[in-house]
Amino acid sequence: MPASMSRKANCWDNAPMESFWGTLKTELVHHRRFASREQARQEITEYIEIFYNRQRKQARLGYLSTASFRQQYYTQQMTA
């Protein structure tokens, strides 16, 4: 993930990532105790790849999952 390169006091480029980290912590991390770093890495990866990207509905995407929104976007681009 690239580091933020904005100027001092310009936080808008970090807002989407800050929102994501807050969601991840609220929905997964704070409700779990992981036995090892490897278990944490595996469960967080599964959360992102399977639940967050493919199943979790996003209000800002018209209540579609990220994967569904992306698929719909590219389908529209190909037909335009």
N, C-alpha and C positions, 0 to 999 in steps of 0.2 A: 504494500500500500504506500503510495507516495506521501511524503510529508507535506504539510500545508506550507505554502509559500506566500501567504498574504502579508500585507504590511501590518505593523503594530496597530492594535485596536480595531482591526477589520476581521471580525469573527464569522462572517456569513459563510465563508467557504467550509468552515468546520461544522456548521449546524447539522447537515445530514448525518455525518459520522457520529457526532455527539448524541443525536437522537437514536441512531442504531445501537450504540454501546449501552445507552440507558435501557432500551428495549431488551437487549440481550441479557443484561444483568437482572432486570425485573422479571422476565419470563423464565429464565433458566438458572443463572448462576446463584442468585441469592436464595434459591429454594433447594439447593443441592449441596452435598458434601462429597467431594471427589476423593477417591482412594489414592489416586496418583495423578501426576501431571498428564500422563498419557491418556488416562480415562477422561480427564477434563478436556484435553485436546480433541479426542474422538467425539465426545458428546456435543461440544460446541460446534465442531465441523458438521455433524449430523443436523444440529439445530439450524445452522445457516443454510446448508445445501438442500436439505429435505423439507424442513418446516418453513423457515423464513422465506426462502426463494420460491418454493413450489406450492405451499398451502396457505400461508398466512395472508389474509386479505388486507390490502393497504387502502385506507380512505383516500389518500392523495392520488391513487391510481384508479379511482372509480370503483373501489371495492373488488379489485382483481388482485390475484397474486402477482408477484414480480414476474414470474415466468409467463403467466397468461398475458400480462400487459405487454411484455416484450414480443411474444408471439403475435399478438394482435397488431402491434405496431409494425412489425416487419411484413406481415400479410398485407396491411394497408399500403405500405411502401411499394410492394411488388405489383399491386393492382392499380396503383396511381399512374 
